[in-house]
Every structure is written in structure tokens, then in C-alpha cells.
Amino acid sequence: MKAKIRDTELYFDIDGAGLADQGGGLREKPVAFIIHGGPGSDHTGFRGPLGPLAEKLQLVYFDHRGSGRSAAGDKSKYTLDENVEDMEALRRYLGLGPIVSIGTSYGGMVAMAHAAKYPGSVSHLVLVVTAAQPGFIARSREIARERGTPQQVALTEDLYAGRIDTPEKLRDFHHHMGPLYSRSYDAAKSLERLNRGIHSPEPLNAAFAPGGFMHTMDLRPRLAAIRAPTLIIAGRHDWICAPEFSEEIHRSIPGSKLRIFEKSSHSVRVDEPERLRQEILDFVA
């Protein structure tokens, strides 16, 4: 399905009924937005790992502008603030009240900024393997040099130099970087997931190439404005959003909860999917 909102068209999909049987009657299930990362990725990698949440939540998957199945539009608007406004516009388009906002990696940045700007629009905020400031870029370079192969070090530099400029290069980046992203990396399963997705280098480079917005993005001054109960999940072995950045967010959002997954890297939904789902359900309940 597609929603014509603002100056673009967003692809979205809904998993799970909005009403559930309870005690001989019906109750309305909470609606959760699943906010993908990247930028330049799409929502498809979340459907399998998070799909079982649809038993308790109604899940809304969507692709950011310029990504996946959403419209390309004006490339100058591939920014965090535009993604925030798109997300809020989609919530209103669907006629929803406060949502459960589940953002992973870059999606966590969008979720943080959205919850700070629109506190009445979010009932619960879940931030998975993310960061609130650009220091994660330098730190990821350090970790890649410490843990990565020469090829992975070179690919990390390609990412921040803006040299990943075709869908094929972006797919290959994720394939070869897979062992850093996941502690339980399986090459065949990884390729299967990558082949299902749509890879869009333009939003990626708008964020990470020299001059990209990610190099100056700093959400820390906004975090105190977040009012929703917040759960923060980090992967102990995360190479790109190291756990110290989740710890920083935890200190900055009053009353937030922090869970560090000891067996996970950045892809906690691959490394510890059952625990991830249970933590989310326990928190929302």
C-alpha cells in the first residue's frame, strides 16, 4: 500500500489485526511503527524477526522516502528531519493515536527525533542499536580496524567516503560486512535476506558521504523532551553503534531502561531474536 503524504509517497504494510479477542469481547491492540535503518535500506529485513509481535501488536512497516518501495522524490530532502515529518504524517494519514515506536539503527535516530518533537504521538519508544550523535562514525572506524579484515576496513572507508554509489555495491557492502554486523552470521541466510531487499545508495550517501547530515547530526539536546517510556537495546559487540552510545542515550532520557544483549552485534534481530521480541512485549505490556 502507498500513502500520498506531504510531497512524497510512502510504501507501508500492516501485519496483524487491529482487534483481538479477549474475554468474549474485542480489545484494540497497540499499533507499532517498525522504523528501518540505513539510510538506504528497507523494511523487509524486519518482517521475519519481528513478525511474531503481530500476535500482540498491530505492526506498521514502512520505507523511508527514497528507499525501498517508497517514491524517490527530491534527493535534497533525504534528511533526518524530513523522515521525522514523513513518519508523523503517516501516523495521521492512518488515523492513529499514540503509537509504539520501534526504531533500529538509523531508524532509532528517526524515532528519537520524532518522539522529542511529537511527544503526544508516542506511547512507548523502543530504540535498538542506535546513537544520538556523530561520534559513532569515528568509533566504528576504530572498531573496524580492530576486528575487521582488510576488506572490511576498506569497505568502512568506502562508506564514509561516499563510494558505495550503486545498489550492487550497497548489497555487496552488507554481504561482506555481515560477520561484523552479526555474531551468528550465516552467509547463505544473509544472502537470502539481502536479495529480498531493495538497496538505495542515494539516501545512504546523503547521510554518510562527506558533507552528509550524519556527520553533524546531534540529537542529545532534544532527548530531555522525550516523555514516552523508553526502552534502549544495545548489542555488546556492535561495531557501528557501539554500546557506549546506547548508554549515553540512557543517561539522557529520564526514566529510560537499558538492556545490553551480550550475544549480539548490530543485528540483534538476527543474533537474539526471541529475547528481542520478549523484551519489547514485556516493555509494552
C-alpha positions, 0 to 999 in steps of 0.5 A: 500500500502507498500513502500520498503524504506531504510531497512524497509517497510512502510504501507501508504494510500492516501485519496483524489485526487491529482487534483481538479477542479477549474475554468474549469481547474485542480489545484494540491492540497497540499499533507499532511503527517498525522504523528501518535503518540505513539510510538506504535500506528497507523494511523487509529485513524486519518482517521475519524477526519481528513478525511474531509481535503481530500476535500482540501488536498491530505492526506498521512497516514502512520505507523511508522516502527514497528507499525501498518501495517508497517514491524517490522524490527530491534527493535534497530532502533525504534528511533526518528531519524530513523522515521525522515529518514523513513518519508523523504524517503517516501516523495521521494519514492512518488515523492513529493515536499514540503509537509504539515506536520501534526504531533500529539503527538509523531508524532509532535516530528517526524515532528519537527525533520524532518522539522529542518533537511529537511527544503526544504521538508516542506511547512507548519508544523502543530504540535498538542499536542506535546513537544520538550523535556523530561520534559513532562514525569515528568509533566504528572506524576504530572498531573496524580496524580492530576486528575487521579484515582488510576488506572490511576496513576498506569497505568502512572507508568506502562508506564514509567516503561516499563510494558505495554509489550503486545498489550492487555495491550497497548489497555487496557492502552488507554481504561482506560486512555481515560477520561484523554486523552479526555474531551468528552470521550465516552467509547463505541466510544473509544472502537470502535476506539481502536479495529480498531487499531493495538497496538505495545508495542515494539516501545512504550517501546523503547521510554518510558521504562527506558533507552528509547530515550524519556527520553533524547530526546531534540529537542529545539536546532534544532527548530531555523532551522525550516523555514516552517510556523508553526502552534502549537495546544495545548489542555488546559487540556492535561495531557501528553503534557501539554500546557506549552510545546506547548508554549515553542515550540512557543517561539522557532520557529520564526514566529510560531502561537499558538492556545490553544483549551480550550475544549480539552485534548490530543485528540483534534481530538476527543474533537474539531474536526471541529475547528481542521480541520478549523484551519489547512485549514485556516493555509494552505490556 
